[in-house]
Amino acid sequence: MEATTQSVSSTSPAVNAFQFVFHIDVFLLALAGVFALFALPRAVARFSRAAEWRQGHILRSIPLERRAPRPPMRSVQSPAAGPSTADNLTSEESHTLHSEAHLIRHPAAKKEGWSLPPHVCAWSSRVPTFANILRYRLDAGFSLGQALILVIYSAALVYAGFLKSNPFADPLRTGFVAMSQVPVVYLLATKNNILGIFLGLGYEKLNYIHRFAGTLLVIASNVHSIGYIYQWTIDHTFSKNIRLSPHIWAFVALVTVDLIYLFSIPFFRRRAYNFFYCSHVVLFVLFLPALHAHQPGVWPYVIAAAGIISLDYLIRFMKTRVFNARIRPIPDLMLTRIEVPQLNAGWRAGQHVRLRVLSSAMGWFGWAESHPFTIATAAKTPEGMVLLCKKTGGWTGRLYDMAKAAGYGSDEGAYGRTVQIMIEGPYGGPGHCVFASYSAAIFVVGGSGITFALSAVQDILQRDSEGASRVKIIEVIWSVQDSASLTPLVPQLTALIQQSVYTPLKISVHYTRTSEKPAGKDFLPPGLTLTAGRPKIAKVLDAVMSRAVSYGSNVKASLDITGVVVGVCGPTGMGDDVAHVISQVDGGRRWAVGGIEMHEE
């Protein structure tokens, strides 16, 4: 193998392949560093508050301090004025005109001083025109900015593979290119992504780069192998070379990466996810020693990849907790509610956890399956962590059936049953974006995406009660297929509206199945509306921008306008629609409100 390496490398004496691909990796690292520098001001602003260091990293249980009950709210509406005007308006009209009488500030309801979070505009707010161009969707869930990143990445590897080199005359070069990307692929595959930590992005936001980098790794590996097979065939030395131990391990490594790619296609990911995941882990572990046995000189890259994946699993172990949880079905939403009251701190609104249910009722291997679910509650609340698991497949179907079959338990007659669960996380979330630092917040969600809005709104209201929020207006737009989906969440949504003592909260539910008139529509509390048809997001955004500039009382009336944050969680098309609406906003209005930023879960 060494003789072959020397003879091949002599075809391009002007380029040292090992050093060249190392410089390419340094370039890619520097490029990532540039993005990290852009994110640094927001990271500094976020972590300037000591509380942020304890949130979003490790789940834990803490004793909650008891607060005095909130004084009753006083209405400013005159008795002679009759019922509120907004009570007779439709959902769309109420976005721009609604009663705020129930939100009057009570002087005794707040004992602490104001401690507002610092706000740093994202680059998308500073250069909105450029941001709109990069946000343009080339495909569902895939933007022009993402495509540009992949183009730059692939251009760097093509340059490394073809500079003064012919893949058939110099197959060693493509082998070094493939080798240099092994740590990159492993890094982007980890849940505790070091790169994502510096960029303020969850692992799921960088997964598209992982898949693309893995594809280029497979291509480079196959070109490298085909080049040598071609040379051996021309020289009539194939039988001799194929028997050498380093070459045998080379084909083991090649088959490994090819199988990883084969089992990663959408067919396996969607129809047999467990098989995809297990094959990924096993083949990834096998690939590294095979690569080292093939070419011992690449040990720095093998050690780097092994260290990255080992550190990730160590952190994942540290983030794992085992608790007894209460599960019960919610038939109208076809989901299972999981309550873990003992776990009440350590996450941020919008983050998710990976859940395992340790019960034989989940099937032979169901206990080993791990599924991600967004946390539906804010931290530091008496109810603790709550997950809403939509029935969408075999595993979630078994979980729902198990909860539904439980009936009433022996503990205080509670409905549902107690099961042991393993929770790993938290992951994802808004990164360096702090919802409470904006002047207005809009949450556009669909279906089970309401969990994201519930936790985000609860977190903002909680911070607001502590004097740690700049938000003046909150709008929630929830799209569902059936109006009956609203029924089980009416008490929770009503409670949130009643808690909005310092910030007006408006929740609009839109249903697409209009065959029947929904029952109970006329008995919804003020601030919660139910409307047939799709929401008019552009109209809502326009109204919120106007109110954010003009509305405010007490301390908030004198605050600087810090922009509007739009959180989206739902089908891929929903995120595309919201991105399009934001790109259509007039530049003058965008500047007046302090910018519009979008966060997509």
Secondary structure, 3 states (H helix, E strand, C coil): CHHHHHHHHCCCCCCCHHHHHHHHHHHHHHHHHHHHHHHHHHHHHHHCCHHHHHCCCCCECCCCCCCCCCCCCCCCCCHHHCCCHHHHCCHHHHCCCCCCHHHCCCHHHCCCCCCCCCCCCCHHHHCHHHHHHHHCEEECCEEHHHHHHHHHHHHHHHHHHHCCCCCCCCHHHHHHHHHHCHHHHHHHHCCCCHHHHHHCCCHHHCHHHHHHHHHHHHHHHHHHHHHHHHHHHHHCCHHHHHCCHHHHHHHHHHHHHHHHHHCCCHHHHHHCHHHHHHHHHHHHHHHHHHHHHHCHHHHHHHHHHHHHHHHHHHHHHHCEEEEEEEEEEECCCCEEEEEECCCCECCCCCEEEEEEECCHHHCCCHHHCCEEEEECCCCCCCCCEEEEEECCCHHHHHHHHHHHHHCECCCCCCECEEEEEEEEEEEECCCCCCHHHCCEEEEEEEHHHHHHHHHHHHHHHHHHHCCCCCCCEEEEEEEECCHHHHHHHHHHHHHHHHHCCCCCEEEEEEECCCCCCCCCHHHCCCCEEEEECCCCHHHHHHHHHHHHHHCCCHHHHHCCCCCEEEEEECCHHHHHHHHHHHHCCCHHHHHHHCCEEEEEC
